[in-house]
């Protein structure tokens, strides 16, 4: 499933960054339609008591930046002692939390890890400490890439105080869905798994895999993930994509709900097998950039894949299809100004179709679902609408979407099916007008299929009724 939070796509599908940021989709058969307040949406700058005196806090912001620079260097040198050196030594909880986070982060190799306070402001608290936010932590992996240096990031509120004649950090508060509105910031959320859960991390080529303690056999999934990536990338060709991918694995229902705050979705279900979350990022100065995705993250719920009768390979194939193609996908707007997202029938249908190319069980499932719908009069000759895709029988809508690419494949070949998808997802659906009724879709049908959009839809509908 392809999720976007800036999503509150977080289906909601709209939250920039790493929270619910624009553009994520759930794995097949389930989607979290969130009614969450999105961090990706633009918020007014907070009105803070004493903000007019912010210049008085600048020396403290500058002092915090020096601390942050030391933390950045500490991670790059894998020096835990230096990472903890500027924390309040009396706060055992803070120190233990930061030890866990350091242990997680040190297992990754970051191409860019630094802190930006250029747009942060500070205020003095009643106890004499200073609060500074938003502090933007740039967390760019070799797997990430964005235009003009745009990189994934997370946001925090730091509190510093003078103790024993030394300035120390007394609080590091992640920006999450729970506090983003109160903070009034418009920066990426800090709800990645490495902030909440001890992880083991391994790398297989351009794929990073991270698992919690419920997945002792993480190595088992490495070769399968790398193999699926290679197959999907070979089909995707030289089109725009990320240089690598990051997958998180768990068998824990609690962790699955906690990671990226999925559990706060109004229709959260532990039955969801996998989620692909495209990340928006920040510019070099820490400002949000939400016109293109800067990274991709995948969460695989291993417990659900077993119960549902699927295999981790099948789920990875689906989610990695989203991941490989998401950088070339139109950024979801979460319903903002009438804009929905790239047509969901295409995004989910293409990933479903990709499963059928090598997994016979998936191919049989699509055929059976479609045949049953046709027999019962449930097929109306139209591709599913984005705004209602997950409100009815989502599994049926996945199957209907897949048949569009199966039809193109059989009619014009596999390369044409991929090109058809690439051109469609370069556009967003609108609430008022389905993309299939747009002039852009007309142009795509003419270019790829050599027929008008009306003829394409008519021929595709006939193909479906004949039994795929």
N, C-alpha and C positions, 0 to 999 in steps of 0.2 A: 504494500500500500504506500501511496505517495502522500506524505503529510506536509502540510505547511502551516506553520503557526505564524506568522507575523501578523503572521499567522498567528489569527488565532488559528490560521490553518495550522493553526493547528486546528483541523477541519472544522472548525475554525480553520483554517489554513492560513494563518497569516501572522507570523511574528518574526521579525527580522532577527536573525541571529541565531542564537542557539536556543531559543526558547521556543515559544511557538512562533515560529517565524515563517515568513512567507514561504509557502510552498510545500508543505509536506503531504504525503499521502499514505494511507494505511495499506497494509498488506491485504491481499484478496479477502473477500468474504467479510470484511469488517472495517469500519472506519469510525474514528472518534469524532463525532460532530460536536465540537466544543462550543460552549456558549461562554467561553472564558474571555476575560478582558485581555486584549492583546497587547503584548509588549511591543509589537512591531508597529502598531499604529502610532501615528504622531501624537504626542502629548504636549500640552503647553508647558513651558518651563515652570517649574514649581515656584510658588511664592513662599519664600522662607523668611521667617522672622530674623531680622538682622542681616538680610541679604545685601542691604545697601552698604553695609560695612564689610563687604566681602574682601575688599582690598586689604583689610586688616588680617585676613586669613591667608593671604597669599604666601607669606613666609612659611607658614605651616604646610601649605600645599607643596611648596618647593622642597621643604624638608622631607615631606612624604615621598616626593618623586625620587629623592636620593635613596630613601629606603627601598622603594620599588625597583630602582635600578640595581641595587644590590641583590634583591630577590631574583631578578631576571638573570643576573650573572651566576647566581648560586645554582639555579636550575640548569643552566647551560653547562656548568662544571660539575653537575650532580653532587653538589656540596650541601648536604642536609643541614649541617651546623650553621652555615651562612644563611640558609633559607629561614631558619628559626631565630637567628641572632637578634633581630629587631622586634621580636614579639614580646609582649608582657610576660616575664618569666613566672609570674604568680598565677597566670591563667592556664591551668592544666588542660582545660577543655579546648581552648584555642590552639594550644601547642599540639595536642593529640590530633585534632582535626587537620592541622597543617602538615603534620607528619604523614598522615594518610594521603593527602592530596599530593604531596611531594613524591611519595612512593609510587603513586599512579603516574604522575606526569613524567617522572624520570625515565619511565619505560618507553615513552614515545620519543621520537626525534623531531623537534620543532624546527621548521625553516624560519620561523619568525615568532619569538616569544618576548613580549615587552609590555610595558605599561604606559598608558597615555592619560595625562591629567590636564591636557590643554584646555578642555572645555569643562573641567570640574570647578566647583566652587566650594568654599569652606564656611563653616559657621562655628562659633564658639558655643559649647554647651554650658549648662549651669555649673557643672563640676570642674570647669576649666579646661576640659579636653576639647579637641577640635574634630569635627566630622567633615570629611571630604568625599564628594561624590558628584557624578559617577566617575569612578576609576575604571578605565577600559583596559582589560587584559587581552592583548592580541594573542591568539592561540592558533597559529597557522602551521599545519602539518605539511609534509611533502605531498600529501594527497590532495591538498587544497590549492585552488587557483582562482583569482578573480581579476577583473579588468583594472589596469592601472594601480596595481599594488593592493587592491581591496582584499582583506583577509578576515576569516572568522574571528570572533572575539567574544568575550564575556564581560559583564559589568558588576562592580562591587561598590559598597560603601565602606570606607575605611574610617576608623576613629583612632586618633593618636593622642597621647598624653605624656607629660613629663613625669618620670619616676626616677628617683635617685639621680637627678641631674642628667637623665638621658631620655630622649624622645623615643617612645616605644609604641607599637601598634597594640591597641587594646580591643579592637573589634574588626572583623572582616565579614561584612554582611553581603551575601550574594543577592543580586537583583533577580527576583523571581516573579511569577504571576501573582503571588500573594501580596507583594509589596510594591510592584512597579508603578501602580497608579498613585499610591501615597507618596512615593519618591518623585513621581512626575518626570521620569527620565525617558528618553527615546533612544535607548541603546540596547545591545543584545543581552539576553538573559544569561544567567550563570546556573544552568540546570543540567549540565552534561553529567553523565555517570561518574566521571572521575572526581566530581565534587562531593559525592555522597557515599560511594561504595568502593571498598578495596578491590582492585582489579589485577589480573594477570594479563600481560600484553605480549603478543608475538607478532611477527611480520612475515608475510609470504609474498615476496615480490612487491607489487604495488598495493597490496592489501594488508591492512592492519586489523588484527582481531584482538578483542579484549573481552574477558569473561570474569564473572564474579566467582565466589567459592562454590557455587552450585554447579559449575562447569569445570570439573577437574580434567576433562579430556579435550581441552580447547584445541590442542594440536590436531585432533581428529578432523576438524572442520577447515583447516588451513588450505590443504591441497584442493578441496572441493570448491572453496571460495575463489581461489586463484584460477582454477580451471573454468569456472563459470564466467569470471571477468574476461578471460581471454576469448572465450567464444562470443560473448556479447560485443566486446570491443571490435572483434573481427567483422561482425555484421554492421556495426555502427560506422566503421571505416574512419575516415579522416575528419568527420564532423566534430564540432566542439564538444569536449568532454573534460572531466577532471583527470589529473595525472594519477590519482589513486583513490582508495576507498577505505572507510573505517566502519567496522562492524562490531557491535556489542552483543554478547550472548548471555542469556540467563535462563534459569529454570525457576527462579524465585518470583512469585506473584507480587510480592512487596516491592522488589527492585524494579520489576517491569512497570509498576504503577508510578514509582518515584522518578525513574529516568526520564528526563525532559518533561517531567510533570504530566506524563500521559494520563495518570490516574485522576487528574482534575477535570478531564473531559466529561461532559454531562452524560455521555453514553459509553463511558469506558467499559471495556470488557477484557477480561484476562484470556479470552478465547482468540484474540487477535494474534496472528502467527508472526507477523513481522511488520515493521514500519520503516519507511525511508524518509528521512528528514533533510531536505535541502536547506542549507544555511545561507542567509544573507550575511554581509560582513560590514566592515568599517574601512574608511579611507585611512591613509597614513596618519591623519591628525585625530583619529578616533571618531569622526562623524559617521553616522550610519549611511550605508550605500545599499539601496534596495532595488536597484534596477537589474541586477543579475545575481545569480547564486554564486557563492564563493567556496562552497564545500558541500559534502554530502555525508550523512551519518545514517547507519542502519542499525536497528535493534531487532534481534531474532529471539522470539519467545519459544524456547525449545520445548517447554512443557506443552504448549498448545499445538505445536507441530506434531507431537506424538499422539495426542488425544484426537486430533483432527484427521489422522491417517495420512498426512502429508510427510514429506521428508525435509530435513533441513536444506538439502540441496535444491529442492523445488522452491522452497521459500526464498533461499538466497538468489536463485535464478530470477525470481520475480522482482525482489527488492533491488538487486544489482542492475536489472534492466532500468528501473527508475533512476538509480544512481548514475549509471553510465550516460544516460540521456538528459539528466536534469539540468546540466549547465546550459544546454541549448533549448531549454523549455522556458516559455514566457513566465515571468514571476507572478505568482498568484497575488491577488489583491484583496482577498477576503471579503468580496462583496462591496468593496469601496467604490463609490460613484458608479454602481451598476456593473462593475467588473468582477467576474467570478474567478476563473483560473483557466489554464489551458484546458480544452475540452476533456472532461473526465473520461468520457467513453474512449477517447484516444489514449490517454495516459495509462488507464487501468487495462483497457482492452489490449493494447500493444504488449504490456507485460504479461497478460494472461496468454496471449497468442505465442509469445516467446517460449512460454512453458511447454506448449503443445509440440514444439519442434523436435524435442527429444524425449519428452515424458509422455508415454502412451496413456497413462492414467489421466493426465490433465486433458489430453485431446479427447478422450472418451467422455470425460465429464462435461466439456463444452458441448459436444454433440448431443448428449443426453438432455442437458438443461435446455438447449435451444429447441430440440425436437419436442420436448414436453410442452414448452411454452407455445409453440406453433399449433400443436394438437389441441390445446385448450383455448386457443384464440387470444393468447396473451401477447402476440407479436403484432404491432401496429404499423410496421414498415418504417419506423423512425429510429434513429440512434438515440440512446438515452440522454436526457438533458442533464447538464452539470448540477443545477440547483436541486434536482430531485434524485440524483443518482443513488444516494445512500439512504433515501427515505422509504423505498419500497424493497423489492427483492434485489439486493445488491449483487448476489451471485449471478442472477440472471442478467443484470446489466453488464457485469464483467464479461459474460459469455457473448452477449450481443456485440459488445465492443470488439472482442477478439475476432468475431466473424467478419468484420470489415477488413481486417488485415489478411485474414485467410482468403477472402475473395480477391483482394488485390494480388496476393501471392499467386494464386492459381490462374489469374487472368493475365498479369503482366510480369510475374516473377518476384523473387524474394527481395531483390534490390529495390524494386518499385515499392514494395510494401514498406520497407524501411524509409525510403524517401517520402512516401505519402505521410507516414507518421511524423518525420522530422519537420515537414512543412506545416502540418496541422498544429503541432504543439508550439510552434513559434508564435501562435496567436492565443488570445484569451477569449473565453466565452463571455457573453453579456447576459444579464438577467432578462432583458427585454427581447433579445434576438438570438436564437441559437446560432452557433457558428456555422452550422450546415446550411443556413439561409443567407449567409453573407457573401459578398462579392469575392472575398479572399478565398473562401472554400470553392467557389466557382472556378477561380483561377487555378487552384491546386488540382482539381479534378481534370481540368483541361490539360494542364502541364504533365501530370503523372499518368492519367488514364486516357487522355485524348477524347474525353466526352464531357458534357455539361454536368454540373452537380446534380441536376434533376435526373438525368439519365443514369448517373452513377448510383444514386440512391434507389432508383427503380430496379436496376440490375442487381444491386446488392440484396434488396428485399426479396427478389425472386430466388436468388441463391440461398437465402436463409430458409425460405418456404420449401425449397426442394430438399432440404435436409443437410445443408453444409457439406 
